[in-house]
Amino acid sequence: MIRIEHISKQYRLGQIGGTTLREELQRLGARIRHKEDPTKRIGARSYEKGETFLALDDVTFDVMSGERVGIIGRNGAGKSTLLKLISRVTAPTGGSIGLNGRVASMLEVGTGFHGELTGRENIYMNGAILGMSKREIDAKMEDIIDFSECRQFIDTPVKRYSSGMYVKLAFAVAAHLDSEIMIMDEVLAVGDMAFQKKCLDKMSDVSATQGRTILYVSHNMNTIRQLCDRCVVLDHGKLVYHGDVEEAIKIYMDIGGASFSRETDLTEAPRNQGISRKILFTGADINRDNNLYTCEESMRVSFDIDSTVDYDDVRLMLILFYQDGTRIGKTESGNFSVKKGANRVEASVPCRGLADGSYYFEISILQRSHSFSREKCDSIPNVLPFNISNQAVFGVNGGKWSSRYWGHIMLEPTEVVAVNGEAEPGDE
């Protein structure tokens, strides 16, 4: 259904295309007279010829009819660029793309919709783009409206829709109109959990019953596992793997995982938004060279903290993630005090119940701002990576834990309170 051969896409940094013929003529006249571009933004850099960015570099793979292929990679790996090329939103710099069928794509919220048209009118417009007749669209109209859960607003201009309503209607259109290839680019993250499950079930159904081919981009590895038959891994514009889903996820996590160094300098670490910066993390030490723990241990973590003034009622908050991005849970410390200037705080973080695998934290420091709320002074994602290995606890023959089937938490052993009726209520 899709043949991608040696695709490359190169962008010139800082280059902005003209929006009108007049602007392009002004640019041409300025170049002929060796003058500065009159349409350039004030203060913008003048990029030299040849300063380019290669978003995709010699990517080649095929997708067969009815396959559901996941495309994963870190931000900036080239996933969205690849889908734009397949959807013919933009043209490749080199290579070729062959398509055997019509493409329905959702590349971002609102793609293909006109804000001034109503939801119903946009359905007709999208169907017409796919080459469907009005009679064919009419036959599917009620199914689209029911699936989108937007019946009350279907005759309202979509510019008044929320982002969630946009996604619901756009997915309903893409799933029900006649196209052989569906392309989904992370847009389901906008919808609520119930609608995400509904969309995944629908994609599985149309692939199995109608033989439709699906390309799906997501950073949620659980949805990749649930939907996809095969997976493509991109890194810095290059294809690094194409094949089994579990192997692809392992490679993706190895690419995206933080380095397992013991000490971490946090002075220049990327911060989350919405922090006051009154108290800042400057460093962290996980106090173990190999960062390896078992489910029976606690991590001893030291934090270097810099404060603008003396503060009481300060608290640490740590959110635990599995390496594929699954949020596991949260733990908070008790209250403590910090002095103006540099401080060092030690914390004991329990690992009890964690299954084998790689994990990391998002760390935050909170300070009571008034009686009923806490101010987030600092918050840093993707830090303090560590590994859990329980082989020493359960022995070599204990079996390898599969997070795919059993999750990331090992529950306490089940107690049998009666065997063959020998135990009576109240017996010791």
C-alpha positions as CSV (number, residue, x, y, z in Angstrom):
1,M,0.0,0.0,0.0
2,I,2.9,2.3,0.7
3,R,6.4,2.2,-0.7
4,I,8.9,4.6,0.7
5,E,12.3,4.6,-1.2
6,H,15.3,6.6,0.0
7,I,13.2,9.6,1.2
8,S,15.1,12.7,2.4
9,K,13.7,16.1,3.4
10,Q,15.9,19.1,3.9
11,Y,14.8,22.5,5.3
12,R,16.7,25.8,5.1
13,L,16.9,27.3,8.6
14,G,15.1,30.6,9.1
15,Q,13.6,30.6,5.6
16,I,10.0,31.8,5.5
17,G,8.0,31.5,2.3
18,G,6.1,34.5,0.9
19,T,2.4,34.5,1.6
20,T,1.6,36.5,-1.6
21,L,2.9,36.9,-5.1
22,R,3.7,40.5,-4.2
23,E,6.0,39.4,-1.4
24,E,7.8,37.0,-3.7
25,L,8.4,39.7,-6.3
26,Q,9.7,42.0,-3.6
27,R,12.2,39.3,-2.5
28,L,13.3,38.7,-6.1
29,G,13.8,42.5,-6.7
30,A,15.8,42.8,-3.5
31,R,18.1,39.9,-4.5
32,I,18.7,41.3,-8.0
33,R,19.6,44.7,-6.5
34,H,21.7,43.0,-3.7
35,K,19.5,44.6,-1.1
36,E,18.2,43.2,2.2
37,D,15.0,41.2,2.0
38,P,12.2,43.7,2.7
39,T,9.8,41.0,4.0
40,K,12.3,39.7,6.7
41,R,11.1,40.0,10.2
42,I,12.8,42.8,12.3
43,G,15.7,41.3,14.3
44,A,15.7,38.0,12.4
45,R,19.0,36.4,11.6
46,S,20.4,36.4,8.1
47,Y,21.1,32.7,7.4
48,E,23.9,31.8,5.1
49,K,23.3,29.7,2.1
50,G,23.8,26.1,3.0
51,E,22.7,26.4,6.7
52,T,20.2,23.6,6.5
53,F,18.5,21.0,8.6
54,L,18.0,17.4,7.4
55,A,14.7,16.3,8.9
56,L,14.8,12.9,7.1
57,D,17.8,11.1,5.8
58,D,17.5,8.1,3.3
59,V,14.5,6.4,4.8
60,T,13.2,3.3,3.1
61,F,10.5,0.8,4.1
62,D,7.2,-0.7,2.7
63,V,3.8,-1.1,4.3
64,M,1.5,-3.9,3.2
65,S,-2.3,-3.8,2.8
66,G,-4.1,-4.1,6.2
67,E,-1.0,-3.6,8.3
68,R,-1.0,-1.3,11.4
69,V,2.4,0.3,11.6
70,G,3.6,2.4,14.6
71,I,6.1,5.1,14.1
72,I,8.0,6.0,17.2
73,G,11.0,8.2,18.1
74,R,12.1,11.1,20.3
75,N,10.8,14.6,19.6
76,G,12.6,15.9,16.4
77,A,13.2,12.4,15.1
78,G,11.3,13.1,11.9
79,K,8.0,11.3,12.6
80,S,5.6,14.2,11.7
81,T,7.8,15.1,8.7
82,L,7.5,11.6,7.3
83,L,3.7,11.6,7.7
84,K,3.4,15.0,6.0
85,L,5.4,13.6,3.0
86,I,3.1,10.5,2.8
87,S,0.0,12.8,3.1
88,R,1.5,15.0,0.3
89,V,1.3,18.1,2.5
90,T,4.9,18.8,1.4
91,A,7.3,17.3,-1.2
92,P,10.4,15.3,-0.4
93,T,13.9,16.7,-1.2
94,G,15.0,13.3,-2.5
95,G,13.5,9.8,-3.0
96,S,10.0,8.7,-3.9
97,I,6.8,7.7,-2.2
98,G,4.3,5.3,-3.9
99,L,0.7,5.0,-2.6
100,N,-1.9,2.5,-3.6
101,G,-5.1,4.2,-2.4
102,R,-6.6,7.3,-0.9
103,V,-5.2,8.8,2.3
104,A,-7.2,10.1,5.2
105,S,-4.9,11.9,7.7
106,M,-5.0,13.6,11.1
107,L,-1.7,15.4,11.4
108,E,-2.7,18.0,14.0
109,V,-5.9,19.3,15.6
110,G,-8.2,20.8,13.0
111,T,-6.2,19.6,9.9
112,G,-8.5,19.7,6.9
113,F,-11.2,21.7,8.6
114,H,-12.4,25.2,7.7
115,G,-13.2,27.2,10.8
116,E,-16.1,29.1,9.3
117,L,-17.9,26.0,8.1
118,T,-20.1,23.9,10.4
119,G,-19.2,20.4,11.4
120,R,-21.7,18.9,8.9
121,E,-20.3,21.1,6.1
122,N,-16.7,20.0,6.9
123,I,-17.8,16.4,6.7
124,Y,-19.0,17.0,3.1
125,M,-15.8,18.9,2.2
126,N,-13.5,16.2,3.5
127,G,-15.6,13.5,1.6
128,A,-15.4,15.6,-1.6
129,I,-11.6,15.8,-1.2
130,L,-11.4,12.0,-1.0
131,G,-13.5,11.8,-4.2
132,M,-16.8,10.6,-2.6
133,S,-20.2,11.6,-4.0
134,K,-22.8,13.4,-1.9
135,R,-24.9,10.3,-1.9
136,E,-22.0,8.3,-0.4
137,I,-21.3,10.9,2.2
138,D,-25.0,11.0,3.1
139,A,-25.0,7.3,3.7
140,K,-22.3,7.6,6.3
141,M,-23.3,10.9,7.9
142,E,-25.3,9.5,10.8
143,D,-22.5,7.1,11.7
144,I,-20.0,9.9,11.7
145,I,-22.1,12.2,13.9
146,D,-22.9,9.4,16.4
147,F,-19.2,8.4,16.7
148,S,-18.0,12.0,17.1
149,E,-20.4,12.6,20.1
150,C,-20.9,16.1,18.7
151,R,-24.5,15.9,17.5
152,Q,-25.6,18.9,19.5
153,F,-23.0,21.1,17.9
154,I,-22.8,19.5,14.4
155,D,-24.4,22.6,12.7
156,T,-22.2,25.0,14.6
157,P,-19.0,26.5,13.0
158,V,-16.1,24.4,14.1
159,K,-14.1,27.5,15.1
160,R,-16.2,27.4,18.2
161,Y,-15.3,23.8,19.0
162,S,-12.9,22.9,21.8
163,S,-9.7,21.0,20.8
164,G,-11.3,17.7,22.1
165,M,-14.4,18.2,19.9
166,Y,-12.2,19.0,16.9
167,V,-10.4,15.7,17.4
168,K,-13.5,13.7,17.9
169,L,-15.1,15.0,14.7
170,A,-11.9,14.8,12.7
171,F,-11.3,11.2,13.8
172,A,-14.9,10.2,13.1
173,V,-14.5,11.6,9.5
174,A,-11.2,9.9,8.9
175,A,-12.5,6.5,10.2
176,H,-15.8,6.4,8.3
177,L,-15.1,8.0,4.9
178,D,-13.8,5.8,2.2
179,S,-10.0,5.7,2.3
180,E,-7.6,2.9,2.1
181,I,-4.9,4.5,4.3
182,M,-5.4,6.2,7.7
183,I,-2.6,8.3,9.1
184,M,-2.8,9.4,12.8
185,D,-0.2,11.7,14.4
186,E,-0.4,11.8,18.2
187,V,-3.7,13.7,18.0
188,L,-5.6,11.2,20.2
189,A,-3.8,12.6,23.2
190,V,-6.1,15.5,23.1
191,G,-9.3,13.4,23.6
192,D,-10.5,11.9,26.9
193,M,-9.5,8.4,28.0
194,A,-12.9,6.8,27.0
195,F,-12.7,8.4,23.5
196,Q,-9.1,7.3,23.1
197,K,-10.1,3.7,23.7
198,K,-13.0,4.0,21.4
199,C,-10.7,5.3,18.6
200,L,-8.2,2.5,19.1
201,D,-10.9,-0.1,19.0
202,K,-12.3,1.5,15.8
203,M,-8.9,1.5,14.1
204,S,-8.4,-2.2,15.0
205,D,-11.8,-2.9,13.6
206,V,-11.5,-1.1,10.3
207,S,-8.1,-2.7,9.8
208,A,-9.4,-6.2,10.5
209,T,-12.7,-6.0,8.7
210,Q,-12.1,-3.5,5.9
211,G,-8.3,-4.2,5.3
212,R,-7.4,-0.5,5.8
213,T,-3.8,0.3,6.3
214,I,-2.9,2.4,9.4
215,L,0.2,4.5,10.2
216,Y,0.1,5.6,13.9
217,V,2.5,8.0,15.7
218,S,2.5,8.1,19.5
219,H,4.7,8.5,22.5
220,N,2.3,6.2,24.5
221,M,3.9,2.8,24.2
222,N,0.8,1.1,25.6
223,T,-1.3,2.2,22.7
224,I,1.5,1.2,20.2
225,R,1.4,-2.3,21.8
226,Q,-2.4,-2.5,21.6
227,L,-2.8,-1.3,18.0
228,C,0.3,-2.0,15.9
229,D,1.5,-5.2,14.1
230,R,5.0,-3.7,13.3
231,C,6.9,-0.6,14.3
232,V,9.3,1.9,12.7
233,V,11.9,3.6,14.9
234,L,13.3,7.0,13.8
235,D,16.3,8.8,15.3
236,H,17.6,12.2,14.1
237,G,15.9,11.6,10.7
238,K,17.3,8.1,10.2
239,L,15.5,4.8,10.2
240,V,17.2,2.7,12.9
241,Y,14.7,-0.2,13.1
242,H,11.7,-1.7,11.3
243,G,10.1,-4.8,12.7
244,D,8.7,-6.4,15.9
245,V,6.8,-4.0,18.2
246,E,8.5,-5.1,21.4
247,E,12.0,-4.9,20.0
248,A,11.2,-1.5,18.5
249,I,10.0,-0.2,21.9
250,K,13.2,-1.5,23.5
251,I,15.3,0.3,21.0
252,Y,13.3,3.5,21.4
253,M,13.7,3.4,25.2
254,D,17.4,2.8,24.8
255,I,17.6,5.9,22.5
256,G,15.4,8.1,24.7
257,G,16.6,6.9,28.1
258,A,18.6,9.1,30.4
259,S,22.2,8.1,31.1
260,F,22.6,6.1,34.3
261,S,25.2,8.4,35.9
262,R,25.3,8.6,39.7
263,E,25.5,12.4,40.1
264,T,23.5,14.8,38.1
265,D,24.1,18.6,37.6
266,L,20.6,20.2,37.6
267,T,21.7,23.9,37.3
268,E,20.9,24.0,33.5
269,A,18.3,21.2,33.4
270,P,15.1,21.9,31.4
271,R,12.4,23.0,33.9
272,N,8.6,22.5,33.7
273,Q,6.5,25.6,33.3
274,G,4.6,27.3,36.1
275,I,7.4,27.4,38.7
276,S,8.3,30.3,41.0
277,R,12.1,29.6,41.1
278,K,12.2,30.7,44.7
279,I,13.9,27.4,45.6
280,L,15.9,25.5,42.9
281,F,17.4,22.1,42.5
282,T,21.1,22.4,41.6
283,G,22.2,18.8,41.8
284,A,21.2,15.2,42.8
285,D,23.2,12.1,43.8
286,I,21.6,8.7,43.7
287,N,24.3,7.3,46.0
288,R,24.9,4.1,44.2
289,D,27.4,3.7,41.3
290,N,25.4,1.2,39.2
291,N,21.9,2.7,40.0
292,L,20.6,-0.9,40.5
293,Y,18.1,-1.8,43.2
294,T,15.7,-4.5,44.2
295,C,12.1,-4.3,45.2
296,E,13.1,-4.8,48.9
297,E,15.4,-1.7,49.1
298,S,15.0,2.0,49.4
299,M,16.9,4.5,47.3
300,R,19.1,7.0,49.2
301,V,19.0,10.2,47.2
302,S,20.8,13.5,48.0
303,F,19.5,16.8,46.6
304,D,21.4,20.0,46.4
305,I,19.0,22.9,46.8
306,D,19.5,26.7,46.5
307,S,17.0,29.0,48.2
308,T,16.5,32.8,47.9
309,V,15.5,33.1,51.6
310,D,14.8,31.0,54.6
311,Y,11.7,28.8,54.2
312,D,9.7,26.5,56.4
313,D,7.2,23.9,55.4
314,V,9.1,22.8,52.3
315,R,8.3,19.4,50.8
316,L,9.7,17.2,48.0
317,M,7.4,15.5,45.5
318,L,8.6,12.7,43.2
319,I,6.5,11.3,40.4
320,L,7.7,7.8,39.2
321,F,7.7,6.8,35.5
322,Y,8.5,3.6,33.7
323,Q,11.1,4.2,30.9
324,D,8.4,4.0,28.2
325,G,6.7,7.0,29.8
326,T,4.0,5.2,31.8
327,R,3.2,7.1,35.0
328,I,3.6,4.7,37.9
329,G,2.7,6.9,40.9
330,K,3.8,9.6,43.3
331,T,5.5,10.0,46.7
332,E,5.9,13.0,48.9
333,S,8.2,13.8,51.8
334,G,7.3,15.3,55.1
335,N,7.9,19.0,55.8
336,F,11.4,20.4,56.3
337,S,13.1,23.8,56.4
338,V,15.8,25.3,54.1
339,K,18.1,28.2,54.7
340,K,19.0,31.0,52.4
341,G,21.7,29.8,50.0
342,A,23.0,26.3,49.4
343,N,21.3,23.3,51.2
344,R,21.7,19.6,51.0
345,V,18.8,17.3,51.7
346,E,18.8,13.5,51.8
347,A,15.7,11.4,51.1
348,S,14.8,7.7,51.3
349,V,12.6,6.7,48.4
350,P,11.0,3.2,48.7
351,C,11.2,0.7,45.8
352,R,8.9,-1.9,47.4
353,G,6.7,-3.6,44.9
354,L,8.5,-2.4,41.7
355,A,8.9,-5.0,39.0
356,D,12.1,-5.5,36.9
357,G,12.8,-2.7,34.5
358,S,14.1,0.9,34.1
359,Y,12.5,3.9,35.8
360,Y,13.0,7.6,36.3
361,F,11.5,10.5,38.2
362,E,10.0,13.9,37.8
363,I,11.1,15.9,40.9
364,S,9.4,19.0,42.4
365,I,9.9,21.1,45.4
366,L,6.9,22.7,47.0
367,Q,6.5,25.4,49.7
368,R,3.4,26.4,51.6
369,S,2.2,29.7,50.2
370,H,-0.8,30.1,52.5
371,S,-3.0,27.9,54.7
372,F,-4.5,25.6,52.0
373,S,-2.1,25.4,49.1
374,R,1.5,24.9,48.1
375,E,3.5,26.8,45.6
376,K,5.6,24.8,43.1
377,C,9.1,26.4,43.4
378,D,10.9,24.0,41.0
379,S,10.0,21.0,38.8
380,I,12.4,19.0,36.6
381,P,11.3,16.0,34.4
382,N,13.3,12.9,33.3
383,V,15.9,12.7,36.1
384,L,17.3,10.1,38.5
385,P,17.1,7.0,36.2
386,F,17.5,3.7,38.0
387,N,17.1,0.0,37.3
388,I,15.2,-2.7,39.3
389,S,16.4,-6.2,39.1
390,N,14.9,-8.8,41.4
391,Q,16.9,-11.9,40.4
392,A,18.9,-11.8,43.6
393,V,15.6,-11.7,45.6
394,F,13.7,-14.5,43.8
395,G,16.6,-16.5,42.4
396,V,17.8,-17.4,38.9
397,N,14.8,-19.8,38.4
398,G,12.2,-17.2,39.5
399,G,11.5,-16.4,35.9
400,K,11.8,-13.1,34.0
401,W,9.2,-10.5,34.8
402,S,7.2,-9.3,31.7
403,S,6.0,-5.8,32.2
404,R,4.0,-6.1,29.0
405,Y,1.7,-8.7,30.5
406,W,1.9,-8.2,34.2
407,G,2.6,-4.4,34.6
408,H,5.2,-2.6,36.6
409,I,4.0,-3.4,40.2
410,M,4.4,-6.7,42.0
411,L,1.6,-7.2,44.4
412,E,2.1,-8.8,47.8
413,P,1.8,-12.7,47.8
414,T,-1.8,-14.0,48.1
415,E,-2.6,-15.6,51.4
416,V,-4.7,-18.7,51.5
417,V,-6.8,-18.6,54.7
418,A,-8.5,-22.0,54.3
419,V,-7.3,-25.3,52.7
420,N,-9.7,-28.2,52.1
421,G,-12.0,-26.8,54.7
422,E,-9.6,-27.5,57.6
423,A,-9.4,-24.0,58.9
424,E,-12.4,-22.7,60.8
425,P,-13.4,-19.0,61.1
426,G,-11.5,-17.6,64.0
427,D,-8.8,-20.2,64.0
428,E,-5.2,-19.0,64.5
